[in-house]
Amino acid sequence: ISRKERGKNVFYANISTGNYHEASARVYSDTSLLTSDVAICNDVNNVFYLFETKYQHPEFQYLKVSPLGSRQFLCEKIDREIINVKSNITSYITIKANNLVDVDIINKLYEAADAGVKISLIIRGICVLKKDNPHPNIDAFGIVDRYLEHGRIFIFGNAGHPEYYISSADIMHRNLDHRIEVI
């Protein structure tokens, strides 16, 4: 949103874990951020530029955008938690998503759990974990309520300085590698 306020152009951007379809808004609950932060607004504008050009990839300062870097971003955050736990620094990961089916990310989560990272997974839909071999450092459960929990939230312990991210992407190959999605 661009508007004049006191003679100056002011920009607003909304980043959400869902879409803006009227029908789904009646059954889904999403998480949303409305901001006037100039850098984030510029990144959101670059997402629309990406939609228009497809072949020219703009630079993003704050947003991680699939298919250009969301997978790498998640892997780097998981790797940092592995390094932290190996250095005896409290480490954890919480992921709330609709689906967790991407094999590479799942393997990375198991690597983190094997290292000692505590992982909580709140997955509403499909969750492809090794059901016959549960891991003591992974808690996985789902929430089913009157409204479908549609928010995607990633939390990384970050050595006692937690980082919180919202995303439009589920942990799926198609969301990380084939669609334009935002973290």
C-alpha positions as a LaTeX table, in Angstrom:
\begin{tabular}{lrrr}
\hline
Residue & $x$ (\AA) & $y$ (\AA) & $z$ (\AA) \\
\hline
Ile1 & 0.00 & 0.00 & 0.00 \\
Ser2 & 1.34 & 3.39 & $-0.94$ \\
Arg3 & $-0.32$ & 6.55 & 0.32 \\
Lys4 & 0.42 & 10.19 & 1.02 \\
Glu5 & 0.62 & 11.12 & 4.69 \\
Arg6 & 1.49 & 14.71 & 5.61 \\
Gly7 & 2.82 & 15.25 & 2.11 \\
Lys8 & 5.15 & 12.21 & 2.14 \\
Asn9 & 4.83 & 8.84 & 0.45 \\
Val10 & 4.35 & 6.18 & 3.11 \\
Phe11 & 4.38 & 2.48 & 2.36 \\
Tyr12 & 2.68 & $-0.39$ & 4.18 \\
Ala13 & 3.07 & $-4.10$ & 3.55 \\
Asn14 & 1.23 & $-7.12$ & 4.85 \\
Ile15 & 2.96 & $-10.46$ & 5.15 \\
Ser16 & 0.73 & $-13.37$ & 5.96 \\
Thr17 & 0.85 & $-17.12$ & 6.41 \\
Gly18 & $-2.18$ & $-17.47$ & 4.16 \\
Asn19 & $-4.05$ & $-15.91$ & 1.33 \\
Tyr20 & $-6.79$ & $-13.34$ & 1.17 \\
His21 & $-9.59$ & $-15.44$ & $-0.27$ \\
Glu22 & $-12.93$ & $-14.61$ & 1.37 \\
Ala23 & $-14.18$ & $-18.19$ & 1.58 \\
Ser24 & $-11.03$ & $-19.61$ & 3.17 \\
Ala25 & $-10.93$ & $-16.73$ & 5.66 \\
Arg26 & $-14.10$ & $-18.18$ & 7.18 \\
Val27 & $-12.41$ & $-21.49$ & 8.06 \\
Tyr28 & $-8.66$ & $-20.76$ & 8.29 \\
Ser29 & $-6.84$ & $-18.81$ & 10.95 \\
Asp30 & $-3.61$ & $-17.19$ & 9.78 \\
Thr31 & $-0.85$ & $-15.09$ & 11.23 \\
Ser32 & $-0.20$ & $-11.72$ & 9.67 \\
Leu33 & 2.26 & $-8.85$ & 9.97 \\
Leu34 & 1.31 & $-5.33$ & 8.90 \\
Thr35 & 4.35 & $-3.07$ & 8.76 \\
Ser36 & 5.55 & 0.29 & 7.52 \\
Asp37 & 9.21 & $-0.70$ & 7.85 \\
Val38 & 10.78 & 0.69 & 4.68 \\
Ala39 & 13.20 & $-2.22$ & 4.14 \\
Ile40 & 10.48 & $-4.85$ & 4.52 \\
Cys41 & 8.14 & $-2.85$ & 2.26 \\
Asn42 & 10.92 & $-2.73$ & $-0.36$ \\
Asp43 & 11.35 & $-6.50$ & $-0.09$ \\
Val44 & 7.59 & $-7.04$ & $-0.53$ \\
Asn45 & 7.70 & $-4.76$ & $-3.57$ \\
Asn46 & 10.53 & $-6.94$ & $-4.93$ \\
Val47 & 8.34 & $-10.02$ & $-4.51$ \\
Phe48 & 5.81 & $-8.42$ & $-6.87$ \\
Tyr49 & 8.68 & $-7.56$ & $-9.20$ \\
Leu50 & 9.65 & $-11.24$ & $-9.15$ \\
Phe51 & 6.08 & $-12.18$ & $-10.13$ \\
Glu52 & 6.28 & $-9.81$ & $-13.09$ \\
Thr53 & 9.74 & $-10.68$ & $-14.42$ \\
Lys54 & 10.32 & $-14.34$ & $-13.41$ \\
Tyr55 & 13.85 & $-14.29$ & $-14.84$ \\
Gln56 & 15.34 & $-11.35$ & $-12.97$ \\
His57 & 15.89 & $-12.10$ & $-9.31$ \\
Pro58 & 15.84 & $-9.02$ & $-7.10$ \\
Glu59 & 17.82 & $-8.75$ & $-3.88$ \\
Phe60 & 15.97 & $-9.25$ & $-0.62$ \\
Gln61 & 17.18 & $-7.73$ & 2.62 \\
Tyr62 & 14.82 & $-9.35$ & 5.14 \\
Leu63 & 12.52 & $-11.74$ & 3.33 \\
Lys64 & 13.58 & $-15.21$ & 2.31 \\
Val65 & 11.79 & $-16.07$ & $-0.88$ \\
Ser66 & 11.18 & $-19.45$ & $-2.47$ \\
Pro67 & 12.44 & $-20.78$ & $-4.75$ \\
Leu68 & 15.46 & $-18.47$ & $-4.37$ \\
Gly69 & 16.58 & $-19.17$ & $-0.82$ \\
Ser70 & 14.00 & $-20.50$ & 1.64 \\
Arg71 & 15.45 & $-24.01$ & 1.69 \\
Gln72 & 18.99 & $-22.74$ & 2.25 \\
Phe73 & 17.74 & $-20.37$ & 4.96 \\
Leu74 & 16.00 & $-23.16$ & 6.87 \\
Cys75 & 19.03 & $-25.45$ & 6.58 \\
Glu76 & 21.33 & $-22.68$ & 7.83 \\
Lys77 & 19.08 & $-22.05$ & 10.84 \\
Ile78 & 18.95 & $-25.76$ & 11.66 \\
Asp79 & 22.74 & $-26.03$ & 11.24 \\
Arg80 & 23.24 & $-23.13$ & 13.64 \\
Glu81 & 21.15 & $-24.94$ & 16.26 \\
Ile82 & 23.32 & $-28.05$ & 15.75 \\
Ile83 & 26.48 & $-25.98$ & 16.29 \\
Asn84 & 24.97 & $-24.39$ & 19.39 \\
Val85 & 23.96 & $-27.67$ & 21.00 \\
Lys86 & 27.43 & $-29.14$ & 20.30 \\
Ser87 & 28.85 & $-26.12$ & 22.14 \\
Asn88 & 26.59 & $-26.90$ & 25.14 \\
Ile89 & 24.34 & $-23.95$ & 24.35 \\
Thr90 & 20.63 & $-24.56$ & 24.82 \\
Ser91 & 19.17 & $-25.21$ & 21.41 \\
Tyr92 & 15.68 & $-25.79$ & 20.11 \\
Ile93 & 13.49 & $-25.57$ & 17.04 \\
Thr94 & 9.72 & $-25.18$ & 16.89 \\
Ile95 & 7.93 & $-25.53$ & 13.58 \\
Lys96 & 4.22 & $-24.98$ & 13.12 \\
Ala97 & 3.09 & $-25.82$ & 9.60 \\
Asn98 & 0.35 & $-27.49$ & 7.65 \\
Asn99 & 2.56 & $-30.16$ & 6.11 \\
Leu100 & 6.04 & $-31.54$ & 6.72 \\
Val101 & 6.94 & $-33.76$ & 3.79 \\
Asp102 & 10.23 & $-32.46$ & 2.36 \\
Val103 & 12.71 & $-35.31$ & 2.81 \\
Asp104 & 15.82 & $-33.11$ & 2.85 \\
Ile105 & 14.46 & $-30.85$ & 5.60 \\
Ile106 & 13.19 & $-33.87$ & 7.56 \\
Asn107 & 16.66 & $-35.45$ & 7.36 \\
Lys108 & 18.19 & $-32.16$ & 8.52 \\
Leu109 & 15.78 & $-32.12$ & 11.48 \\
Tyr110 & 16.76 & $-35.70$ & 12.37 \\
Glu111 & 20.42 & $-34.66$ & 12.16 \\
Ala112 & 19.67 & $-31.83$ & 14.61 \\
Ala113 & 17.73 & $-34.15$ & 16.92 \\
Asp114 & 20.59 & $-36.69$ & 16.86 \\
Ala115 & 22.95 & $-33.89$ & 17.92 \\
Gly116 & 20.66 & $-33.06$ & 20.86 \\
Val117 & 18.52 & $-30.21$ & 19.54 \\
Lys118 & 15.02 & $-30.31$ & 21.06 \\
Ile119 & 12.45 & $-30.09$ & 18.27 \\
Ser120 & 8.72 & $-29.44$ & 18.55 \\
Leu121 & 6.61 & $-29.97$ & 15.45 \\
Ile122 & 3.02 & $-28.78$ & 15.30 \\
Ile123 & 1.78 & $-30.14$ & 12.00 \\
Arg124 & $-1.88$ & $-29.89$ & 11.05 \\
Gly125 & $-1.82$ & $-32.16$ & 8.02 \\
Ile126 & 0.70 & $-34.57$ & 6.53 \\
Cys127 & 3.78 & $-35.24$ & 8.64 \\
Val128 & 6.24 & $-37.73$ & 7.20 \\
Leu129 & 8.39 & $-38.74$ & 10.14 \\
Lys130 & 9.67 & $-42.21$ & 10.94 \\
Lys131 & 6.58 & $-43.32$ & 12.85 \\
Asp132 & 7.99 & $-46.76$ & 13.63 \\
Asn133 & 11.14 & $-45.21$ & 15.17 \\
Pro134 & 10.22 & $-42.13$ & 17.25 \\
His135 & 13.08 & $-39.83$ & 18.25 \\
Pro136 & 13.40 & $-38.76$ & 21.92 \\
Asn137 & 14.30 & $-35.18$ & 20.91 \\
Ile138 & 11.33 & $-34.72$ & 18.56 \\
Asp139 & 7.79 & $-34.02$ & 19.77 \\
Ala140 & 5.27 & $-34.01$ & 16.95 \\
Phe141 & 1.56 & $-33.36$ & 17.24 \\
Gly142 & $-1.31$ & $-31.74$ & 15.39 \\
Ile143 & $-3.99$ & $-29.23$ & 16.24 \\
Val144 & $-7.52$ & $-29.65$ & 14.95 \\
Asp145 & $-10.06$ & $-27.08$ & 16.07 \\
Arg146 & $-13.11$ & $-25.24$ & 14.84 \\
Tyr147 & $-10.88$ & $-23.15$ & 12.59 \\
Leu148 & $-8.09$ & $-24.74$ & 10.59 \\
Glu149 & $-4.73$ & $-23.69$ & 11.99 \\
His150 & $-3.16$ & $-22.35$ & 8.82 \\
Gly151 & $-0.25$ & $-20.35$ & 10.22 \\
Arg152 & 3.31 & $-21.36$ & 9.48 \\
Ile153 & 5.70 & $-20.27$ & 12.22 \\
Phe154 & 9.37 & $-21.18$ & 12.63 \\
Ile155 & 11.18 & $-20.54$ & 15.91 \\
Phe156 & 14.91 & $-21.08$ & 16.41 \\
Gly157 & 16.51 & $-20.91$ & 19.87 \\
Asn158 & 19.52 & $-18.92$ & 18.62 \\
Ala159 & 21.63 & $-19.25$ & 21.78 \\
Gly160 & 19.02 & $-17.71$ & 24.06 \\
His161 & 17.92 & $-15.01$ & 21.62 \\
Pro162 & 14.98 & $-16.70$ & 19.89 \\
Glu163 & 14.19 & $-15.83$ & 16.30 \\
Tyr164 & 10.58 & $-16.00$ & 15.13 \\
Tyr165 & 9.55 & $-16.21$ & 11.48 \\
Ile166 & 6.18 & $-16.44$ & 9.78 \\
Ser167 & 5.88 & $-17.98$ & 6.35 \\
Ser168 & 3.49 & $-18.71$ & 3.55 \\
Ala169 & 5.44 & $-21.92$ & 2.80 \\
Asp170 & 4.87 & $-25.36$ & 4.19 \\
Ile171 & 7.84 & $-27.72$ & 4.46 \\
Met172 & 7.18 & $-29.26$ & 1.06 \\
His173 & 9.35 & $-29.61$ & $-2.04$ \\
Arg174 & 6.80 & $-27.69$ & $-4.12$ \\
Asn175 & 6.69 & $-24.77$ & $-1.63$ \\
Leu176 & 10.45 & $-24.50$ & $-1.18$ \\
Asp177 & 11.56 & $-25.13$ & $-4.76$ \\
His178 & 8.72 & $-24.45$ & $-7.22$ \\
Arg179 & 6.49 & $-21.67$ & $-5.92$ \\
Ile180 & 7.04 & $-18.11$ & $-4.87$ \\
Glu181 & 6.63 & $-18.22$ & $-1.10$ \\
Val182 & 7.90 & $-15.90$ & 1.61 \\
Ile183 & 9.53 & $-16.33$ & 5.02 \\
\hline
\end{tabular}
